[in-house]
Amino acid sequence: MRIMTLPCDGIGPEIMAATLEVVSAANARFDLGLTFEEEESGFTSLKNHGITLRDEVLERARTEFDGVILGTQSHMDYPPVAEGGRNVSAGFRIGLDLYANVRPARSRDFIDNKAPGMDLVIMREATEGFYPDRNMFRGVGEMMPDPDMALSVRKITRHGSMRICREAFKLAMQRRRKVAAIHKANSFLMTDGLFLECFRAVAQEFPEVETEELIVDAFAALLVRKPETYDVVVATNFYGDILSDLASELSGSLGLAGSINANAETGLCCAQAQHGSAPDIAGKNVANPTSLILSAAMMLSWLGEQRGVSRLMDAGAAISEAVDAVIDSPANRTRDLGGRVNTDAFGRLVADAVAKEVAAA
């Protein structure tokens, strides 16, 4: 299997190196046959090719690779699109139609958290919604009719809503069989109304699954009050983006949150950390690579499930277990978690924890 890696910007190269050390350990232990090839993106690509993400990179990812590990990007610092500043993350999600952004949030007893018992997954639609760079066929979904007025267009489709809801129910069947749909249909009568219509239609296909419909602002409060209640949460792009960050912080840290972007129909999957590029600490070897490590683990597990390859699923589980085993000790934690372990050293600790199971097996 071939994996494309794109370190991208800020702390991306550092956390990518740590992640690849861990994945390589799993590759050896489970005999996965993985090979890795790095491609340029972000500022490096802008300097060398005049654009932050080339179309040929996307085409190679689609046709030549089994998975992608994407580093962090400094999109806010890119030049305008017309000058080559393409949103790398959106480029992959739209270019490869990776509509399902899967974001788990799980509290760990040994890490300080504000949400005891939280163990949920937010299934976020990632190709439409209130995102100007991905909701129009041509141009962007924002405009300024005059200097003192700005408008934004939201796109919600039946196709997009049906498929993300179906993925949420499929996941719930593997977990606690509960799905909550997040909306604001009391205000967005047509767009959120269409999303809820699709949610209810898909629910008819899964009578074993308990459903709930929650207004987005109320759900944000309930996530704080009773986080242990929720299992799978399905939401449109904008709501899912905000709520997944909230859930991850409540569960301990955004730095502990994995994330994948996937398409069940095409079998394509991209691992991507939930957090940003943190340019203020880039190059200092102090960033926490856990989010990207867990994202890579999720990618392996997802590919294994899609292809019926148990070794891949076992590798993903082993990486997740190794992360927990390492951060269970305060002495092994990175600075954001109160420790003093550097990025590369943390990667080695997790890689060693994965590899040690070889001797124990």
C-alpha positions in Angstrom: 0.0 0.0 0.0 1.2 3.5 -0.9 0.7 6.5 1.4 1.2 10.1 0.3 2.6 12.4 2.9 2.4 16.2 2.8 4.1 17.9 5.7 2.7 21.4 4.7 3.3 24.4 7.0 4.2 25.4 10.5 4.6 22.5 12.8 3.6 20.1 10.0 7.0 18.8 9.2 7.8 18.0 12.8 4.6 16.2 13.7 4.7 14.4 10.3 8.1 13.0 11.2 6.9 11.8 14.6 3.8 10.3 13.0 5.8 8.4 10.3 8.1 7.0 13.0 5.0 5.6 14.7 3.3 4.3 11.6 6.6 2.7 10.4 6.7 0.8 13.7 3.2 -0.5 13.1 4.1 -1.2 9.5 6.9 -3.5 10.7 4.9 -5.1 13.5 1.9 -6.0 11.4 3.7 -6.5 8.1 1.5 -4.0 6.3 3.7 -3.4 3.3 3.3 0.3 3.5 5.5 2.7 1.5 5.6 6.4 1.8 6.1 9.2 -0.7 6.3 12.9 0.2 4.7 15.6 -1.9 5.1 19.4 -1.6 2.2 21.5 -0.4 1.7 24.8 1.4 4.4 27.4 1.3 7.0 25.0 0.0 4.8 24.3 -3.0 4.0 28.0 -3.4 7.7 28.8 -3.6 8.6 26.0 -6.0 5.5 25.8 -8.1 3.6 29.1 -7.6 0.6 27.4 -5.9 0.1 25.8 -2.5 -1.6 22.7 -4.0 -1.1 21.5 -7.5 -3.9 19.6 -9.4 -1.4 16.9 -10.3 -0.9 16.2 -6.6 -4.6 15.6 -6.2 -4.7 13.4 -9.3 -1.8 11.3 -8.0 -3.5 11.0 -4.6 -6.7 9.8 -6.4 -5.1 7.3 -8.8 -1.7 6.2 -7.3 -2.1 6.0 -3.5 -4.1 4.2 -0.9 -4.1 6.9 1.7 -2.9 10.4 2.5 -1.4 11.9 5.6 -1.8 15.7 5.5 0.1 18.0 7.8 -1.0 21.4 9.1 -1.5 24.4 6.9 -1.2 28.2 7.5 -4.1 29.1 5.2 -4.8 32.5 6.8 -1.3 33.5 5.7 -1.5 32.4 2.1 -1.8 34.9 -0.7 -5.2 35.3 -2.5 -6.3 32.3 -4.6 -5.5 34.2 -7.8 -1.9 34.4 -6.6 -1.6 30.7 -5.8 -3.0 30.6 -2.2 -5.2 27.6 -2.5 -6.7 26.1 0.6 -4.9 22.8 0.9 -7.4 21.1 3.2 -10.4 22.2 1.2 -8.5 21.2 -2.0 -8.3 17.6 -0.8 -11.9 17.5 0.5 -13.4 18.9 -2.6 -10.9 17.5 -5.1 -11.2 14.0 -3.8 -14.8 14.3 -2.7 -13.9 13.4 0.9 -17.3 14.3 2.3 -17.1 12.5 5.7 -14.9 14.4 8.2 -14.9 11.9 11.2 -13.8 13.5 14.5 -13.9 11.5 17.7 -13.7 13.0 21.2 -12.9 10.8 24.1 -12.1 11.7 27.7 -9.3 9.9 29.4 -9.4 9.4 33.1 -5.7 10.1 33.4 -5.8 13.4 31.5 -7.5 16.5 33.1 -10.8 17.1 31.3 -14.1 18.9 31.6 -16.2 16.2 30.2 -16.0 13.0 32.3 -17.4 10.0 30.4 -17.4 11.7 26.9 -16.9 9.2 24.1 -18.5 10.4 21.0 -17.8 10.9 17.3 -18.9 13.9 15.3 -19.6 13.0 11.7 -19.2 16.3 9.8 -20.1 16.9 6.2 -17.1 18.5 4.6 -17.8 19.4 1.0 -20.6 22.1 1.2 -22.3 24.3 3.8 -21.3 27.8 4.9 -17.8 27.5 3.3 -17.3 30.0 0.5 -14.5 28.0 -1.2 -16.6 24.9 -1.6 -20.2 25.8 -2.2 -20.2 27.3 -5.7 -19.5 25.7 -9.1 -17.6 28.8 -10.2 -16.3 31.5 -8.0 -16.8 31.7 -4.2 -19.9 32.0 -2.1 -19.1 35.4 -0.6 -19.6 38.8 -2.2 -19.5 42.5 -1.3 -22.1 44.5 -3.3 -20.6 47.7 -1.8 -17.8 48.5 0.7 -20.2 48.4 3.7 -22.0 45.1 2.9 -20.8 41.5 2.8 -23.0 38.5 1.9 -22.4 34.8 2.2 -24.3 31.9 0.5 -24.9 28.6 2.2 -25.3 25.4 0.1 -27.0 22.3 1.5 -27.9 19.5 -0.9 -30.0 16.3 -0.6 -27.1 14.3 -2.0 -24.6 15.7 0.5 -27.0 15.3 3.5 -28.1 11.8 2.6 -24.7 10.4 2.4 -23.2 12.0 5.5 -26.3 10.9 7.5 -26.0 7.3 6.2 -22.3 7.2 7.3 -23.4 8.4 10.8 -25.9 5.6 11.1 -23.5 3.0 9.8 -21.0 4.1 12.5 -23.6 4.1 15.2 -24.4 0.5 14.4 -20.8 -0.3 15.4 -21.0 1.7 18.6 -23.9 2.4 21.0 -26.6 2.8 18.3 -27.5 6.4 19.0 -27.4 9.3 16.5 -28.0 13.0 17.2 -28.7 15.4 14.3 -27.6 19.0 14.9 -29.5 21.8 13.2 -31.0 25.3 13.4 -34.1 24.6 11.4 -36.1 27.0 13.5 -34.1 29.8 11.7 -32.7 28.1 8.6 -36.0 26.7 7.5 -35.0 25.5 4.1 -31.3 24.5 4.4 -31.4 22.9 7.8 -35.0 21.8 7.0 -33.6 19.8 4.1 -30.8 18.3 6.2 -33.4 17.1 8.8 -35.6 15.7 6.1 -32.7 13.6 4.8 -31.8 12.6 8.4 -35.3 11.3 9.0 -35.3 9.4 5.7 -32.0 7.7 6.5 -33.2 6.9 10.0 -36.0 4.7 8.5 -33.2 2.4 7.1 -31.8 1.9 10.6 -34.7 1.1 13.0 -32.3 -0.2 15.6 -30.7 3.2 16.1 -32.1 5.7 18.5 -32.3 9.2 17.1 -32.5 12.7 18.5 -32.7 16.2 16.8 -31.0 19.1 18.7 -30.8 22.8 17.9 -27.1 23.6 17.6 -26.9 26.2 20.5 -28.8 23.9 22.8 -26.5 21.0 21.9 -23.4 23.2 22.7 -24.8 23.7 26.2 -25.7 20.0 26.6 -22.3 19.0 25.5 -21.0 20.7 28.6 -23.7 19.6 30.9 -24.0 15.9 30.0 -21.3 14.9 27.5 -21.6 11.2 28.3 -25.0 11.1 26.8 -23.9 11.3 23.1 -22.6 8.6 20.8 -22.6 9.7 17.1 -23.4 13.3 16.2 -24.1 14.2 12.6 -23.9 17.8 11.4 -23.4 20.0 8.4 -20.0 21.5 7.8 -20.0 24.7 9.8 -21.7 23.3 12.9 -19.5 20.2 12.8 -16.4 22.2 12.6 -17.1 24.3 15.7 -18.7 21.5 17.8 -15.8 19.1 17.2 -13.3 21.6 18.5 -15.5 22.2 21.5 -15.9 18.5 22.2 -12.1 17.8 21.8 -11.2 20.6 24.2 -13.8 19.5 26.8 -12.4 15.9 26.6 -8.8 17.0 27.4 -7.2 18.8 24.5 -7.5 19.6 20.8 -4.0 18.2 20.6 -5.4 14.7 21.5 -8.1 14.6 18.8 -7.7 12.5 15.6 -9.5 13.2 12.4 -10.0 11.7 8.9 -11.6 12.8 5.7 -13.1 9.9 3.8 -15.3 8.7 1.0 -16.8 5.3 1.5 -17.8 5.0 -2.2 -14.4 5.6 -3.7 -12.4 4.2 -0.8 -10.2 7.3 -0.4 -9.1 8.5 3.0 -6.9 11.3 4.3 -5.6 11.6 7.8 -5.4 15.2 9.1 -4.9 16.6 12.6 -7.8 18.7 14.0 -5.6 21.6 15.1 -3.8 24.3 13.1 -0.2 25.0 12.1 1.0 26.8 15.3 3.6 28.9 13.5 4.7 30.5 16.8 6.3 27.2 17.9 7.3 25.9 14.4 10.8 24.5 14.3 11.2 24.4 18.1 10.5 20.6 18.5 7.9 21.2 21.2 4.6 20.6 19.3 2.4 17.7 20.4 2.1 15.2 17.5 -0.7 13.1 19.0 -3.5 14.4 16.9 -1.8 13.5 13.6 -0.6 10.2 15.1 -4.1 9.3 16.0 -5.4 10.5 12.7 -3.0 8.2 10.9 -4.2 5.4 13.2 -7.8 6.2 12.2 -6.8 6.1 8.5 -5.3 2.6 8.9 -8.4 1.3 10.7 -10.7 2.9 8.1 -8.8 1.4 5.2 -8.7 -2.0 6.9 -12.5 -1.9 7.5 -13.2 -0.8 3.9 -11.0 -3.5 2.4 -11.6 -6.3 5.0 -7.9 -6.3 6.0 -7.7 -7.1 9.7 -4.0 -6.3 10.0 -4.7 -2.6 9.1 -7.4 -2.5 11.8 -5.2 -4.1 14.3 -2.4 -1.6 13.5 -4.7 1.4 14.0 -5.9 0.0 17.3 -2.3 -0.7 18.4 -1.3 2.9 17.7 -4.2 4.3 19.7 -3.4 2.0 22.6 0.2 2.9 22.5 -0.6 6.6 22.7 -2.7 6.1 25.7 0.0 3.9 27.3 2.6 6.7 26.8 0.6 9.7 28.0 -0.7 7.8 31.0 2.6 8.8 32.6 3.0 12.5 33.2 6.7 12.2 32.6 6.0 11.2 29.0 3.8 14.2 28.1 4.5 17.1 25.8 4.4 20.7 27.1 0.8 21.4 26.2 -0.2 18.5 28.6 2.1 19.7 31.4 5.2 17.6 30.5 8.6 18.4 29.0 8.9 15.8 26.2 9.8 17.1 22.8 8.0 16.3 19.5 10.6 13.8 18.2 11.1 12.1 21.6 7.3 11.6 22.0 7.2 10.0 18.5 9.9 7.6 19.6 8.1 6.7 22.8 4.9 5.9 21.0 6.8 4.0 18.2 8.6 2.0 20.9 5.3 1.2 22.6 3.9 -0.1 19.3 7.1 -2.1 18.5 7.4 -3.7 22.0 4.2 -5.7 21.4 6.2 -7.7 18.8 8.2 -9.3 21.6 5.1 -9.8 23.7 3.1 -11.4 20.9 
